[in-house]
Amino acid sequence: MDNQRLILFFALAAVLFLIYESWMQDYGRAAQPQVVQQQSQTTPTVSASTPADIPAVATTPDAVSPGAATEAAMTAGVAPIQVETDLFKIEISPQGGSVSSAWLLDYAVMPERPEDKFQLLKPAPPNMFIAQSGLLGEQSSLLPTHEALFQSAQPSYRLEPDQDRLDVELIWRSDQGVEVKKIYTFTRGSYVVNTRQVVTNGTGAPLIARDYNQLQRSEFKDPNESRFVSNYAGGALYSPEEKYKKVSFEDMTKSKLEQNVSDGWIAMMQHYFLAAWIPPSGVQETFYTKVLENTRYIIGKYSPAVSIAPGASHTFENRLFIGPKLQNSLADTAPGLELAVDYGWLTVIAQPIHWLLSWIHAVVGNWGWSIIILTILIKLAFYKLSETSYVSMANMRQLTPRLQAIKDRYGDDKQRLNQAMMELYKTEKINPLGGCLPILIQIPVFIALYWVLLGSVEMRHAPFIFWLNNLSAPDPYFVLPLIMGVSMYVQQKLNPAPPDPMQAKIMMSLPFVFTVFFAFFPSGLVLYWTVNNLLSIAQQWHITRNIEKAAARQKR
C-alpha cells in the first residue's frame, strides 16, 4: 500500500459518507408501529421513589394538541400574552401558561432579510415546538395542567431600557380555594428564563402536588439546510452518571424513557439552537418521553410529590433555556449543557479548537479570516509531520520511472513484480508507508475542525469578503468550490502517479467529484479545505523541488 492508495481510501470514504448522510436524511427513518403510540398515551403510575407518606399521584399529564390548546384559548376570548426583551419576542399561551412562540431577536431567518427574526418555538406544524409546564395531584380539579386556562394582569410586557429584569405573572384559581401563580422571570442579556409555580393551599386538607416540565415538538425540517450536511434534531438529556445522551425521535418511538436524575437537564435541539428545562440542583427528578399520534414527540421531567399543608404555600422552581448553542453561555448555564454542541468522540479535540477559533475572532473580528488563520496555525503545528509525509511522496515520485519499468518488465506476474518493487525500496532506503503515519495522526484534528465549523452557531450568516456574505451557506457563484477543485488537482499532480492506470484515472477524477460535492457545502467549510490545500501545495512543492534538485546534483 502506498500513499496514493491511502489518499484514495480516505477520499472514497468521504464521498460514501456524504452519500450515506444524504440518503439517511431522506429515507433512513423506519415506519413507526401504531402499538407504540397507544402505549405512549397511557398515563404511568408513580415511581417507586415516591415517599411512602405521600399518596401516589399521576406522574405525567395527558397530552393536548398545541393547536387545540391555542384554539381553545382564542375561543375563550384570550389572546397570547406578548413579551419582548432585548433578546426575545415571546408569546405565552393562557392555555396552560405554555411558551408557545419564541423569536430570537439577534438571529434572522435569512441574512438578506434581517428584519425577519428566527422563530425557534412555534405552536403549530410544520416544525411545531413548545415548552409546557403544569402541576399534578390526587384530584385533577385542584391543580392546573398545561390545559388549564390562566389569567394575566396585562396583555403584553416589555423589558424597558432602564430595566434588567422582567416578571410575567399568570394566575389560576380553583373553586376549592387553591391558587397557583406561574411566574416567568426574564433577565437582560440572558437566554435563561427563570420559572416558578407558586402553589397556595386554601383548602382545609393537605394538598399533594408535583410539578412537571416538558418540551413537545414535531420532526424538524429546515428548507434552508444543505441536503449534503446532516445535523441532529431531536431530544437529549444530561446526567452526572451518563453525561450527554441523545434521545432521538426513533428512540422515543421504540421505548418510553423513565430515568431518575439529579443535577441534569432535558432538551430538544436542532442545528444551532435548542430549548432545555434545567431542574434545581440537588433534587432527584424523573425524566420521561412520550410519543403522540406518531407525529409529536415529548421529553419531560417531573419532581417528587410534596405535601402542602392547609394555608401554606410551596414553590416549584426551574429554569428554561431558549436560544443559540453558544458554548461559553451554555457552560455557564448548567453543567454539561455545552455538550449540546455535539462533536461526538472528537469533543476533546474539537472544544480546544473552538476556543482557539473564538479567541482569533476576538482579535480579527471576522470569522472568515479567523478560519484562515486557524488553518495556518494547525498546518504550522503539524509542519514536521507533513514534511515527513511529503518527503516520502517526493522520494516515491523520483522512483516512478523505475517502478514503471519494473511493471513493464514483469507484466502480470504479481509475485515477481512485488518482489522487485520491495528490492528497489530496500536499495533506495525508501519506506513506501513512510507518509502514512503523519497523515493518520492529522486526520482526527482536521475532522474535529470540520465539525467545529459545521456546528458553531457563530458561523451562521457570518460574512467574509466580497460575495461571501454567509459562511454557513454554499457559495452562490461556486467560485470557492472551483478554486478548491483546482487546488486538489494541482496537489494530485505533485503526488507520485500510481502504477495502475485504472487507479490513476480514479485519482484524477476525485478533484471533479469533490468540486461537485463542495458546491453544496457551507462556504466556511470550503474555505477551510481550500486554504488547507493551498498550504499543503506550497509545502509539498517546496520539498519536492529541493529533493529533485538534490537528485539532479547527484546525477552530475
FIMAR-38957 format. One line per field, with one value per residue (C-alpha): residue number from 1; x, y, z; residue in one letter. Coordinates in Angstrom, 1 decimal, m for minus. Layout:
N
num [NUM;...]
xx [X;...]
yy [Y;...]
zz [Z;...]
residu [A;...]
END
This chain:
556
num [1;2;3;4;5;6;7;8;9;10;11;12;13;14;15;16;17;18;19;20;21;22;23;24;25;26;27;28;29;30;31;32;33;34;35;36;37;38;39;40;41;42;43;44;45;46;47;48;49;50;51;52;53;54;55;56;57;58;59;60;61;62;63;64;65;66;67;68;69;70;71;72;73;74;75;76;77;78;79;80;81;82;83;84;85;86;87;88;89;90;91;92;93;94;95;96;97;98;99;100;101;102;103;104;105;106;107;108;109;110;111;112;113;114;115;116;117;118;119;120;121;122;123;124;125;126;127;128;129;130;131;132;133;134;135;136;137;138;139;140;141;142;143;144;145;146;147;148;149;150;151;152;153;154;155;156;157;158;159;160;161;162;163;164;165;166;167;168;169;170;171;172;173;174;175;176;177;178;179;180;181;182;183;184;185;186;187;188;189;190;191;192;193;194;195;196;197;198;199;200;201;202;203;204;205;206;207;208;209;210;211;212;213;214;215;216;217;218;219;220;221;222;223;224;225;226;227;228;229;230;231;232;233;234;235;236;237;238;239;240;241;242;243;244;245;246;247;248;249;250;251;252;253;254;255;256;257;258;259;260;261;262;263;264;265;266;267;268;269;270;271;272;273;274;275;276;277;278;279;280;281;282;283;284;285;286;287;288;289;290;291;292;293;294;295;296;297;298;299;300;301;302;303;304;305;306;307;308;309;310;311;312;313;314;315;316;317;318;319;320;321;322;323;324;325;326;327;328;329;330;331;332;333;334;335;336;337;338;339;340;341;342;343;344;345;346;347;348;349;350;351;352;353;354;355;356;357;358;359;360;361;362;363;364;365;366;367;368;369;370;371;372;373;374;375;376;377;378;379;380;381;382;383;384;385;386;387;388;389;390;391;392;393;394;395;396;397;398;399;400;401;402;403;404;405;406;407;408;409;410;411;412;413;414;415;416;417;418;419;420;421;422;423;424;425;426;427;428;429;430;431;432;433;434;435;436;437;438;439;440;441;442;443;444;445;446;447;448;449;450;451;452;453;454;455;456;457;458;459;460;461;462;463;464;465;466;467;468;469;470;471;472;473;474;475;476;477;478;479;480;481;482;483;484;485;486;487;488;489;490;491;492;493;494;495;496;497;498;499;500;501;502;503;504;505;506;507;508;509;510;511;512;513;514;515;516;517;518;519;520;521;522;523;524;525;526;527;528;529;530;531;532;533;534;535;536;537;538;539;540;541;542;543;544;545;546;547;548;549;550;551;552;553;554;555;556]
xx [0.0;1.4;0.4;m1.8;m3.9;m4.2;m5.4;m7.8;m9.2;m10.0;m11.3;m13.7;m14.7;m15.6;m17.7;m19.5;m20.1;m21.7;m23.9;m25.0;m25.8;m27.9;m29.7;m30.4;m31.8;m34.4;m35.1;m33.5;m36.4;m38.2;m42.0;m43.3;m45.6;m49.1;m48.9;m46.2;m48.4;m51.1;m48.6;m47.2;m50.5;m51.1;m50.5;m47.9;m48.2;m46.0;m42.4;m41.1;m39.1;m42.3;m42.1;m44.2;m46.1;m47.3;m50.1;m49.4;m50.3;m50.0;m46.5;m47.1;m50.1;m52.5;m51.4;m53.3;m52.6;m50.9;m53.1;m56.2;m54.9;m54.4;m57.8;m59.4;m57.7;m58.9;m62.4;m62.3;m61.5;m58.0;m55.1;m51.5;m49.6;m46.9;m43.4;m40.5;m37.0;m33.6;m33.2;m36.7;m40.1;m42.2;m45.8;m47.2;m50.5;m53.1;m53.9;m51.6;m49.2;m47.1;m44.4;m45.9;m43.8;m40.2;m38.4;m34.6;m34.1;m30.3;m30.8;m32.6;m34.1;m32.0;m29.2;m30.9;m33.9;m32.5;m36.0;m37.4;m36.4;m35.7;m38.6;m37.4;m40.7;m43.8;m47.3;m48.4;m46.8;m44.6;m41.7;m44.1;m42.0;m43.4;m42.4;m45.1;m45.4;m48.0;m49.0;m50.4;m52.2;m54.7;m57.6;m57.3;m59.6;m57.4;m54.2;m53.7;m52.0;m50.9;m54.5;m55.8;m56.8;m54.6;m55.2;m52.7;m53.0;m51.6;m51.9;m48.3;m45.0;m41.8;m38.3;m37.6;m34.1;m33.8;m34.8;m32.6;m35.4;m39.0;m41.6;m44.6;m47.2;m50.2;m52.8;m55.1;m57.6;m59.8;m63.3;m61.9;m59.5;m56.2;m54.3;m51.4;m49.1;m46.9;m44.1;m41.6;m38.6;m36.6;m33.1;m31.4;m28.7;m29.7;m31.4;m32.3;m35.9;m36.4;m39.8;m41.8;m45.0;m46.2;m49.0;m51.1;m53.3;m56.5;m58.4;m58.9;m56.8;m53.2;m52.6;m50.4;m48.6;m45.8;m44.7;m43.7;m42.0;m41.8;m40.8;m43.0;m42.2;m42.8;m40.0;m37.7;m37.3;m35.2;m35.7;m32.5;m30.3;m27.9;m29.0;m25.4;m24.9;m26.8;m27.4;m29.1;m32.6;m34.3;m34.2;m31.2;m30.6;m27.7;m27.0;m23.8;m23.5;m24.1;m23.2;m24.6;m27.1;m29.2;m32.8;m33.8;m37.4;m36.9;m35.7;m38.8;m41.0;m39.3;m39.5;m40.5;m37.8;m38.2;m35.0;m34.3;m31.7;m30.2;m28.4;m29.2;m31.3;m33.5;m33.6;m34.9;m32.3;m31.7;m28.8;m27.5;m30.4;m32.1;m34.6;m33.9;m35.5;m33.0;m34.2;m33.0;m29.8;m29.8;m33.4;m33.9;m36.4;m37.7;m37.0;m39.6;m40.5;m43.8;m44.9;m48.3;m50.0;m46.6;m46.1;m45.4;m42.5;m42.2;m39.3;m40.1;m39.4;m41.4;m40.5;m41.1;m44.5;m44.8;m47.4;m48.6;m50.4;m53.7;m52.9;m49.3;m47.5;m44.9;m42.8;m41.6;m38.6;m37.0;m35.0;m35.9;m33.2;m34.3;m31.6;m28.5;m25.7;m23.1;m20.7;m19.5;m23.0;m24.1;m21.3;m22.2;m25.9;m25.7;m23.1;m22.8;m25.1;m22.2;m22.2;m25.3;m22.8;m22.1;m18.7;m19.0;m15.8;m13.8;m15.0;m11.7;m10.0;m12.9;m13.6;m10.0;m10.1;m13.4;m11.8;m8.8;m11.1;m13.2;m10.0;m8.7;m12.1;m12.0;m8.7;m9.5;m13.3;m14.1;m14.9;m13.6;m10.2;m10.3;m10.8;m7.8;m5.6;m6.6;m5.9;m2.4;m1.8;m2.8;m0.6;2.3;1.7;1.8;4.6;7.2;4.7;3.6;7.2;7.8;4.9;5.8;9.5;8.2;6.0;8.8;11.1;8.4;8.0;11.7;11.2;8.1;10.0;11.9;8.7;7.0;9.9;9.6;5.9;6.5;9.1;7.1;3.7;1.0;3.5;2.3;4.7;7.8;6.5;6.1;9.4;11.2;9.5;10.4;14.0;14.0;12.6;15.2;18.1;17.0;16.2;12.6;9.7;6.5;4.5;6.6;4.0;1.0;1.6;1.8;m1.4;m3.2;m2.2;m3.5;m6.9;m8.6;m7.6;m8.9;m12.2;m12.6;m12.1;m14.7;m17.3;m16.4;m17.1;m20.3;m21.7;m20.8;m23.7;m21.2;m20.7;m24.4;m24.9;m21.3;m20.0;m16.5;m15.5;m16.9;m19.8;m19.3;m21.8;m22.8;m20.3;m23.0;m24.5;m23.0;m21.0;m23.8;m21.4;m19.4;m16.1;m14.7;m15.5;m13.9;m10.7;m10.8;m11.1;m8.2;m6.1;m6.9;m5.9;m2.6;m2.0;m2.7;m0.1;2.5;2.0;3.7;1.5;0.0;1.4;m2.1;m3.8;m7.3;m6.2;m4.6;m7.8;m9.8;m7.4;m7.6;m11.4;m11.5;m11.0;m14.0;m16.1;m15.2;m15.8;m19.4;m20.0;m18.4;m20.5;m23.4;m21.3;m21.3;m18.7;m16.9;m16.1;m15.0;m12.8;m11.0;m10.5;m9.2;m6.7;m5.5;m5.0;m3.1;m0.8;m0.2;0.6;3.2;4.9;4.9;6.1;9.0;10.0;9.6;11.7;14.5;14.6;14.6;17.5;19.5;18.8;19.9;23.2;23.9;23.5;26.0]
yy [0.0;3.4;7.0;7.2;4.3;5.8;9.1;7.2;5.3;8.4;10.3;7.5;7.0;10.7;10.5;7.4;9.1;12.1;9.9;7.9;11.0;12.4;9.1;8.7;12.3;11.4;7.7;6.5;6.6;3.4;3.2;3.7;1.0;2.0;0.0;2.2;5.2;3.6;2.7;6.2;7.8;5.7;7.7;5.8;5.3;6.9;5.6;3.6;6.6;8.4;8.9;6.4;9.0;10.8;9.1;8.2;10.8;10.8;11.4;12.7;14.5;13.5;15.4;18.0;19.1;22.6;23.7;22.6;24.5;27.7;27.3;26.8;29.9;32.0;30.7;31.8;35.3;35.3;36.1;35.0;37.2;39.2;39.5;41.4;41.7;42.6;39.0;37.6;38.2;35.6;34.5;32.8;31.0;31.4;27.8;26.2;29.2;27.4;29.2;28.7;31.1;32.5;34.6;35.3;38.9;38.6;36.0;36.3;33.7;34.8;37.3;39.1;39.9;40.9;42.2;38.6;37.1;33.4;31.6;28.7;27.9;27.6;26.4;24.7;22.5;22.4;22.4;22.7;23.3;24.4;24.5;23.3;23.1;22.2;20.5;17.1;15.9;13.4;15.4;16.9;19.8;21.1;21.7;23.1;21.1;22.6;22.6;24.9;28.5;31.1;34.8;37.7;41.2;42.6;41.5;42.4;43.0;44.7;44.9;48.7;50.1;51.0;47.5;44.5;42.1;41.5;39.3;37.9;36.5;34.3;33.2;30.2;29.6;26.5;26.6;24.7;27.5;26.5;29.4;28.8;31.6;30.8;33.4;33.8;36.0;37.4;38.9;41.3;39.7;36.1;33.3;31.7;32.2;31.5;29.9;29.5;27.7;29.0;26.8;28.2;25.6;27.4;24.1;22.6;19.5;18.8;19.1;16.6;18.0;17.5;19.8;18.7;20.5;19.2;20.1;19.0;19.1;17.6;16.4;19.2;20.2;23.2;24.2;26.3;23.4;21.8;18.4;17.3;18.2;16.2;17.6;16.1;17.2;15.5;15.1;14.9;14.6;15.0;13.2;13.3;9.5;9.1;12.6;13.7;11.3;11.7;10.5;10.5;10.5;7.0;6.1;7.7;5.7;2.4;2.7;5.2;6.7;6.8;7.7;9.2;12.0;14.6;17.7;17.0;18.6;17.7;19.4;19.4;20.6;21.3;22.7;25.9;26.2;24.4;24.7;23.0;22.5;22.7;21.5;22.9;21.3;18.6;17.4;14.0;14.3;11.7;12.2;10.7;10.6;10.1;9.9;11.3;10.3;9.3;13.0;14.7;13.9;14.8;14.8;16.0;15.7;15.6;16.3;14.3;14.7;17.2;17.7;21.3;22.0;23.9;27.7;27.0;27.7;25.8;27.0;24.7;26.4;25.6;27.3;27.3;27.9;29.1;30.1;29.5;27.0;29.4;27.2;29.7;30.7;27.1;26.1;28.9;28.0;24.3;21.5;19.7;22.0;22.9;19.3;20.2;21.3;17.7;16.8;13.1;11.2;14.2;16.5;16.5;17.9;20.0;22.1;23.5;24.2;26.1;28.1;29.0;30.0;32.2;33.8;34.6;36.1;38.3;39.7;40.0;40.4;38.3;34.6;34.1;35.4;33.5;30.3;31.1;32.0;28.9;26.7;28.2;27.6;24.0;23.5;25.0;22.7;19.7;21.1;18.4;15.6;16.9;17.3;13.6;12.6;14.9;13.8;10.2;11.2;13.1;10.2;7.9;10.4;10.0;6.3;6.5;5.8;2.9;1.4;1.7;m0.1;m2.9;m3.1;m3.3;m6.0;m8.4;m7.6;m9.8;m11.7;m10.2;m12.1;m11.1;m7.6;m7.1;m8.7;m6.4;m3.4;m4.3;m4.8;m1.3;0.2;m1.5;m0.5;3.2;3.1;4.3;3.2;3.3;3.6;6.5;9.1;7.2;7.7;11.5;11.6;9.3;11.4;14.6;13.2;13.5;17.1;18.0;16.1;17.9;21.2;20.2;19.6;22.8;24.8;22.9;23.1;26.6;29.0;31.8;30.8;31.2;34.1;35.3;37.4;37.1;39.2;40.2;37.9;35.5;37.1;33.9;31.3;28.8;28.7;27.5;29.8;31.3;31.6;28.4;30.3;28.9;25.2;25.7;27.1;24.1;21.7;23.3;23.2;19.5;18.8;20.6;18.5;15.3;16.3;16.8;13.3;10.2;8.7;5.3;2.5;1.1;3.1;2.5;3.8;6.8;7.6;7.3;9.6;12.2;12.2;13.0;16.7;16.9;14.7;16.8;20.1;19.0;17.9;21.0;23.2;22.4;22.6;25.7;28.1;28.2;24.6;25.0;28.0;25.8;23.0;25.4;27.1;23.8;22.6;25.7;25.5;21.8;22.6;25.2;22.9;19.9;21.9;23.3;19.9;18.2;20.9;20.5;16.7;17.0;19.5;17.2;14.3;16.3;17.3;13.6;12.7;15.3]
zz [0.0;m1.0;m0.2;m3.3;m2.1;1.4;m0.1;m2.4;0.6;2.6;m0.4;m1.3;2.3;2.5;m0.7;0.6;4.0;2.3;0.1;3.2;5.2;2.4;1.9;5.7;5.8;3.2;3.6;6.8;9.2;9.6;9.8;13.4;14.7;15.8;19.0;20.4;20.0;22.1;24.8;24.9;25.6;28.7;31.9;34.0;37.7;40.3;40.5;43.5;44.6;45.8;49.6;51.5;53.5;50.3;48.4;44.8;42.2;38.4;37.1;33.5;32.2;29.4;26.3;24.5;20.9;21.0;18.1;20.1;23.1;21.2;19.6;23.0;24.4;21.4;21.7;25.3;24.1;25.4;23.1;23.7;26.2;24.3;25.9;24.5;25.9;24.5;23.2;22.8;21.4;23.2;23.2;26.3;25.8;28.6;27.9;30.4;30.5;27.9;26.0;22.5;20.4;20.7;18.2;18.8;18.0;17.4;14.7;11.3;9.1;6.2;6.1;3.2;5.4;8.8;9.9;9.7;13.1;13.6;15.3;17.5;19.3;17.2;18.3;15.0;12.3;10.4;13.0;15.9;19.1;22.5;26.2;28.6;32.4;35.0;38.2;39.1;42.2;43.6;42.3;38.8;39.6;42.4;40.3;36.7;34.0;30.7;29.6;32.3;31.5;33.2;33.5;33.3;34.6;31.3;27.7;27.0;28.8;27.7;29.2;29.2;28.6;32.3;33.5;34.0;35.0;33.9;35.7;33.8;36.2;35.4;37.9;38.1;40.9;41.7;43.2;46.2;47.2;45.5;43.9;41.5;40.2;37.2;37.1;34.2;35.0;32.1;32.6;30.3;28.2;29.2;27.2;30.5;31.8;35.5;36.1;39.3;40.1;43.5;44.9;47.8;49.5;50.5;51.3;54.7;53.9;52.9;49.2;47.4;44.3;41.9;39.0;35.5;32.6;29.1;25.6;22.7;19.0;15.6;13.4;12.2;8.6;7.6;3.9;4.1;5.3;2.8;1.8;1.9;5.5;8.1;11.6;14.6;15.6;18.5;22.2;24.6;28.3;30.7;33.9;36.0;35.6;31.9;30.8;27.5;25.8;22.7;22.7;19.1;17.8;16.8;20.3;21.8;19.4;20.3;24.1;26.8;28.9;32.7;34.5;37.9;37.6;40.0;38.6;35.0;32.2;29.3;25.9;22.3;19.9;16.2;14.3;16.1;18.6;21.5;24.3;27.6;31.0;33.9;37.3;40.6;41.8;44.4;43.6;42.1;39.3;36.8;33.1;30.6;27.0;25.1;21.5;20.4;17.2;15.8;14.9;18.1;20.5;24.2;26.5;30.0;33.7;36.9;40.5;43.7;45.2;48.1;50.7;51.2;54.5;54.6;54.4;53.3;50.0;48.1;45.1;42.3;40.6;37.3;34.5;30.8;28.3;24.8;22.5;20.4;21.1;22.2;24.0;26.6;27.6;27.7;30.0;32.4;32.4;33.6;33.9;30.7;28.7;26.4;25.2;23.3;20.6;19.9;18.5;19.4;20.2;18.9;21.7;23.5;20.3;19.0;22.1;22.3;18.5;19.0;21.9;19.7;16.8;19.1;20.5;17.0;16.1;19.2;17.7;14.0;14.1;11.0;11.0;7.5;8.4;11.7;9.7;7.5;10.5;12.4;9.4;9.1;12.8;12.6;9.5;11.4;14.3;12.0;9.8;10.7;10.4;7.0;6.0;6.7;4.5;1.6;1.7;1.3;m1.6;m3.3;m3.0;m4.4;m7.2;m8.1;m8.4;m10.6;m13.9;m12.4;m10.9;m14.3;m15.9;m13.4;m14.1;m17.8;m17.3;m15.2;m16.6;m14.9;m12.7;m9.4;m7.2;m9.2;m9.6;m5.8;m5.1;m7.5;m6.1;m2.5;m3.5;m5.1;m2.0;0.1;m2.2;m2.2;1.6;1.0;3.1;0.9;4.1;5.4;4.7;6.1;9.9;9.7;7.7;10.1;13.1;11.5;10.4;13.8;14.1;10.7;11.2;14.5;12.8;10.2;13.0;14.7;11.6;10.9;14.4;15.5;15.6;15.3;11.6;10.9;8.5;9.2;6.4;4.9;1.9;m1.5;m2.4;0.5;2.9;4.7;5.7;6.7;3.2;m0.1;m2.3;m4.6;m7.5;m6.9;m7.1;m3.9;m4.7;m8.2;m6.5;m4.1;m7.1;m8.9;m5.8;m5.3;m9.0;m8.5;m5.4;m7.3;m9.9;m7.2;m5.9;m7.5;m10.2;m9.3;m11.5;m12.1;m14.9;m13.5;m10.1;m11.8;m13.6;m10.3;m8.5;m11.3;m11.2;m7.5;m7.8;m10.1;m7.7;m4.7;m6.5;m7.2;m3.6;m2.1;m4.3;m1.9;1.3;3.6;2.3;5.7;5.3;1.7;2.8;5.4;2.9;0.2;2.5;3.7;0.2;m0.8;2.2;1.5;m2.1;m1.1;1.4;m0.9;m3.9;m1.8;m0.5;m3.9;m5.6;m3.1;m3.4;m7.2;m7.1;m4.8;m7.2;m10.2;m8.4;m7.6;m11.3;m12.4]
residu [M;D;N;Q;R;L;I;L;F;F;A;L;A;A;V;L;F;L;I;Y;E;S;W;M;Q;D;Y;G;R;A;A;Q;P;Q;V;V;Q;Q;Q;S;Q;T;T;P;T;V;S;A;S;T;P;A;D;I;P;A;V;A;T;T;P;D;A;V;S;P;G;A;A;T;E;A;A;M;T;A;G;V;A;P;I;Q;V;E;T;D;L;F;K;I;E;I;S;P;Q;G;G;S;V;S;S;A;W;L;L;D;Y;A;V;M;P;E;R;P;E;D;K;F;Q;L;L;K;P;A;P;P;N;M;F;I;A;Q;S;G;L;L;G;E;Q;S;S;L;L;P;T;H;E;A;L;F;Q;S;A;Q;P;S;Y;R;L;E;P;D;Q;D;R;L;D;V;E;L;I;W;R;S;D;Q;G;V;E;V;K;K;I;Y;T;F;T;R;G;S;Y;V;V;N;T;R;Q;V;V;T;N;G;T;G;A;P;L;I;A;R;D;Y;N;Q;L;Q;R;S;E;F;K;D;P;N;E;S;R;F;V;S;N;Y;A;G;G;A;L;Y;S;P;E;E;K;Y;K;K;V;S;F;E;D;M;T;K;S;K;L;E;Q;N;V;S;D;G;W;I;A;M;M;Q;H;Y;F;L;A;A;W;I;P;P;S;G;V;Q;E;T;F;Y;T;K;V;L;E;N;T;R;Y;I;I;G;K;Y;S;P;A;V;S;I;A;P;G;A;S;H;T;F;E;N;R;L;F;I;G;P;K;L;Q;N;S;L;A;D;T;A;P;G;L;E;L;A;V;D;Y;G;W;L;T;V;I;A;Q;P;I;H;W;L;L;S;W;I;H;A;V;V;G;N;W;G;W;S;I;I;I;L;T;I;L;I;K;L;A;F;Y;K;L;S;E;T;S;Y;V;S;M;A;N;M;R;Q;L;T;P;R;L;Q;A;I;K;D;R;Y;G;D;D;K;Q;R;L;N;Q;A;M;M;E;L;Y;K;T;E;K;I;N;P;L;G;G;C;L;P;I;L;I;Q;I;P;V;F;I;A;L;Y;W;V;L;L;G;S;V;E;M;R;H;A;P;F;I;F;W;L;N;N;L;S;A;P;D;P;Y;F;V;L;P;L;I;M;G;V;S;M;Y;V;Q;Q;K;L;N;P;A;P;P;D;P;M;Q;A;K;I;M;M;S;L;P;F;V;F;T;V;F;F;A;F;F;P;S;G;L;V;L;Y;W;T;V;N;N;L;L;S;I;A;Q;Q;W;H;I;T;R;N;I;E;K;A;A;A;R;Q;K;R]
END
